[in-house]
């Protein structure tokens, strides 16, 4: 089992796994999420990208969990809303590209 990410908290360990790996390990899959990788370089100390992305998705009522890595930011959204989320993020990207 190779987790995509792991985080240790006082209450225990959180793993981000592919659904098949979680099911094979016997972990409950309560709310399957789709992974959207933002193909834009974002510095780890950059300001605003997470707010813009999560705000745009929240405006449409789409829950998201953001994970910032060294080269890209990653957005996890409910599987059933993934296509809608991609559309919103593409519109956000287009708007940013035309901003002065």
C-alpha positions in Angstrom: 0.0 0.0 0.0 1.5 3.3 -1.1 -0.3 6.3 0.3 -0.4 9.5 -1.8 0.1 11.4 1.4 0.2 10.8 5.1 -0.3 13.2 8.1 0.3 12.4 11.7 -2.1 14.0 14.2 -2.4 13.6 18.0 -5.6 11.5 17.3 -3.9 9.2 14.8 -2.7 9.0 11.2 -4.6 10.2 8.2 -3.8 8.6 4.8 -4.7 9.7 1.3 -5.0 6.5 -0.7 -6.4 5.4 -4.0 -9.8 3.9 -3.4 -8.7 0.4 -4.5 -5.8 0.5 -2.0 -8.1 1.7 0.8 -10.6 -1.0 0.1 -7.9 -3.7 -0.3 -6.6 -2.7 3.2 -10.1 -2.9 4.6 -10.4 0.8 5.3 -13.9 2.3 5.1 -14.4 4.6 2.1 -16.9 7.1 3.5 -16.7 9.9 1.0 -14.7 9.1 -2.1 -12.9 12.1 -3.5 -11.4 12.8 -7.0 -8.0 14.2 -7.3 -7.4 17.4 -9.4 -3.8 18.5 -9.8 -3.3 22.1 -10.5 -0.7 22.4 -13.3 0.6 25.7 -12.2 3.8 26.2 -10.1 2.9 27.6 -6.7 5.5 28.5 -4.2 4.9 26.9 -0.8 5.0 30.4 0.7 2.8 31.9 -2.0 -0.4 33.7 -1.0 -3.8 33.4 -2.6 -4.0 30.3 -4.7 -5.6 28.1 -2.1 -8.1 30.9 -1.3 -9.0 31.5 -4.9 -9.5 27.8 -5.7 -11.3 26.9 -2.5 -13.4 30.1 -2.7 -14.5 29.3 -6.3 -15.5 25.8 -5.4 -17.2 26.9 -2.2 -19.2 29.4 -4.3 -20.6 26.4 -6.2 -21.2 24.4 -3.0 -18.4 22.0 -3.7 -16.4 20.8 -0.7 -12.7 20.6 -1.3 -9.6 19.5 0.5 -6.3 21.2 -0.6 -2.9 19.6 -0.4 0.1 21.7 -1.2 3.2 19.9 -2.4 6.5 21.2 -3.6 5.7 21.3 -7.4 1.9 21.5 -7.5 -1.2 22.0 -5.4 -3.8 19.2 -5.4 -7.5 19.5 -4.8 -9.7 16.7 -3.6 -13.4 17.1 -4.4 -16.4 14.7 -4.1 -16.3 12.2 -7.0 -19.8 13.1 -8.2 -18.8 16.8 -8.6 -15.4 16.3 -10.1 -16.4 17.3 -13.7 -18.2 20.4 -12.4 -15.2 21.3 -10.3 -12.8 21.0 -13.3 -15.1 23.4 -15.2 -15.1 25.9 -12.4 -11.3 25.7 -12.2 -10.8 26.1 -15.9 -13.0 29.2 -15.8 -11.0 30.6 -12.9 -7.8 29.9 -14.9 -9.2 31.7 -18.0 -10.2 34.7 -15.8 -6.7 34.9 -14.3 -5.1 34.7 -17.7 -7.0 37.8 -18.9 -6.6 39.8 -15.7 -4.4 42.9 -16.1 
